[in-house]
């Protein structure tokens, strides 16, 4: 079953602009994580937000979580060409160690 | 530095062959996972293991089996490869960590083609 559903599926912006990606999920979660995947590589963990948190920051990343709407957003500020990658949200439910991933947003940052 | 390695980056096998994909982590993590990734479908969990010799089915276990004889190694086995198992296979590991975060650490992936 699909826990996370990212929106949009693809996003193309210019360097320096902000990029916002959204994630909706169906069932209650313990935490929600965002991962990044460069083309043809494995995923890298970016940031985690717990179900009792509303906002988290890490460098140029800002994540929000709205449990009433079952949605999260990832904002990348002042984007760079090196931010070009696919971004996935993943929710943990029940036993925390199992994650269910969405289909991802492909972000292209044009120099 | 955390490291998850997979035995092959690219693999080509014939239909009906038995295929072994190996994953090794050097972080002493309890949990290990096998996913497959296909365009438009995202990552889907095949099997996971929360301890040596322990395993649980994920969302799409059909046609696969796993083995975890040692804590650091988790193997995915395709008993009789079929063309619909052509995919990118990703291994990951995790541990509770601070605050029971269970962040997953991924290997580079194995792109398997079954002809």
Interface residues (C-beta under 8 A of the other chain):
Chain A: X1 X2 X31 X33 X35 X40 X41 X42 X43 X44 X45 X48 X88 X90 X92 X96 X97 X98 X99 X100 X101 X102 X103 X104
Chain B: X4 X30 X31 X35 X40 X41 X42 X43 X44 X45 X48 X50 X59 X88 X90 X92 X94 X96 X100 X101 X102 X103 X104 X105 X106 X107 X108 X109 X111
